[in-house]
Amino acid sequence: MHVLMVNGSPNEGGCTYTALTEIANELGKCDVTSEIIQIGKQGIRGCIGWGKCREKNGNQCVFRDDVVNVILEKAKTADGFVFGSPVYFASANGSMVSLMDRLFYAGRSLFRMKPGVCIVSARRAGTTAAYDQLNKYIEVSEMIMVPSPYWNMVHGHTPEEVKQDEEGMWIMRSIGQNMGWMLNILKNAQQNNICVPEALPAVKTNFIR
Ligand SMILES: Cc1cc2nc3c(=O)[nH]c(=O)nc-3n(C[C@H](O)[C@H](O)[C@H](O)COP(=O)(O)O)c2cc1C
């Protein structure tokens, strides 16, 4: 079993990375491997809603000059996902939002019925707003939200400060443990032919009657 982690921060080895690593360590104890994909400092353009990705384009975005399609390709085989972002002006950071819009517009079915969880890292404030924002992607795509004992955040401006946030690190370890447990249960279900139900045909009314 393998978990794909996406770090929206431009800071390699920064605060968000520190939190993700704590989750990864706990996943390892449950025989779950993981990798962190760092957006880094590259630009991620926003979704233009063209819809070509939905016309039998193999869950690929038409813009091929950044990491979006790399993640979509890896998502085909990943068993679970962690999305981490620093808080910028009480929201997820801009690159992360552009990335998430395109990932879930082009590849929503790749995430369906797989465990997913979002975490945020902030110096001080805006965590719950950013956390709610990211959770929208999990909720709307029928992902299985990983439980945790508090809202998924760490505080700090440096990795050292994040490590001092003992409660935040406990939350991250709890996420890792719970996600590992969920993945093992799902594997067990699959081995016992308990299959994921097919998505019902979509009904869209656009509020027009
Ligand atoms: C443009 C910008 C906006 C920020 N806005 C906030 C904010 O609204 N609230 C907050 O607590 N920290 C804010 N921060 C600080 C970062 O969220 C915080 O240091 C975070 O832990 C950095 O994570 P990273 O090292 O993974 O990038 C901001 C940082 C930047 C660069």
The ligand as an SDF file (V2000), in Angstrom:
LIG
                    3D

 31 33  0  0  0  0  0  0  0  0999 V2000
    2.4310   35.0220    1.7060 C   0  0  0  0  0  0  0  0  0  0  0  0
    2.3600   34.4260    3.0770 C   0  0  0  0  0  0  0  0  0  0  0  0
    1.1940   34.5310    3.8010 C   0  0  0  0  0  0  0  0  0  0  0  0
    1.0980   33.9540    5.0830 C   0  0  0  0  0  0  0  0  0  0  0  0
   -0.0870   34.0700    5.7540 N   0  0  0  0  0  0  0  0  0  0  0  0
   -0.2040   33.5080    6.9810 C   0  0  0  0  0  0  0  0  0  0  0  0
   -1.4510   33.5520    7.6810 C   0  0  0  0  0  0  0  0  0  0  0  0
   -2.4730   34.0620    7.2060 O   0  0  0  0  0  0  0  0  0  0  0  0
   -1.4780   33.0250    8.9240 N   0  0  0  0  0  0  0  0  0  0  0  0
   -0.3850   32.4320    9.5000 C   0  0  0  0  0  0  0  0  0  0  0  0
   -0.4810   31.9870   10.6210 O   0  0  0  0  0  0  0  0  0  0  0  0
    0.7900   32.3160    8.8380 N   0  0  0  0  0  0  0  0  0  0  0  0
    0.9060   32.8390    7.5900 C   0  0  0  0  0  0  0  0  0  0  0  0
    2.0840   32.6940    6.9000 N   0  0  0  0  0  0  0  0  0  0  0  0
    3.1840   31.9040    7.5050 C   0  0  0  0  0  0  0  0  0  0  0  0
    3.1720   30.4370    7.0370 C   0  0  0  0  0  0  0  0  0  0  0  0
    1.8820   29.9270    6.8850 O   0  0  0  0  0  0  0  0  0  0  0  0
    3.8640   29.5290    8.0420 C   0  0  0  0  0  0  0  0  0  0  0  0
    5.1380   30.0070    8.3500 O   0  0  0  0  0  0  0  0  0  0  0  0
    3.9340   28.1010    7.5400 C   0  0  0  0  0  0  0  0  0  0  0  0
    4.1830   27.2380    8.6220 O   0  0  0  0  0  0  0  0  0  0  0  0
    5.0370   27.9060    6.4940 C   0  0  0  0  0  0  0  0  0  0  0  0
    5.0480   26.5620    6.0500 O   0  0  0  0  0  0  0  0  0  0  0  0
    6.1550   26.0390    5.0330 P   0  0  0  0  0  0  0  0  0  0  0  0
    7.4900   26.1540    5.7130 O   0  0  0  0  0  0  0  0  0  0  0  0
    5.8080   24.6380    4.7440 O   0  0  0  0  0  0  0  0  0  0  0  0
    6.0590   26.8920    3.8030 O   0  0  0  0  0  0  0  0  0  0  0  0
    2.2110   33.2610    5.6370 C   0  0  0  0  0  0  0  0  0  0  0  0
    3.3860   33.1460    4.8800 C   0  0  0  0  0  0  0  0  0  0  0  0
    3.4740   33.7200    3.6320 C   0  0  0  0  0  0  0  0  0  0  0  0
    4.7500   33.5770    2.8400 C   0  0  0  0  0  0  0  0  0  0  0  0
  1  2  1  0
  2  3  1  0
  2 30  2  0
  3  4  2  0
  4  5  1  0
  4 28  1  0
  5  6  2  0
  6  7  1  0
  6 13  1  0
  7  8  2  0
  7  9  1  0
  9 10  1  0
 10 11  2  0
 10 12  1  0
 12 13  2  0
 13 14  1  0
 14 15  1  0
 14 28  1  0
 15 16  1  0
 16 17  1  0
 16 18  1  0
 18 19  1  0
 18 20  1  0
 20 21  1  0
 20 22  1  0
 22 23  1  0
 23 24  1  0
 24 25  2  0
 24 26  1  0
 24 27  1  0
 28 29  2  0
 29 30  1  0
 30 31  1  0
M  END
$$$$
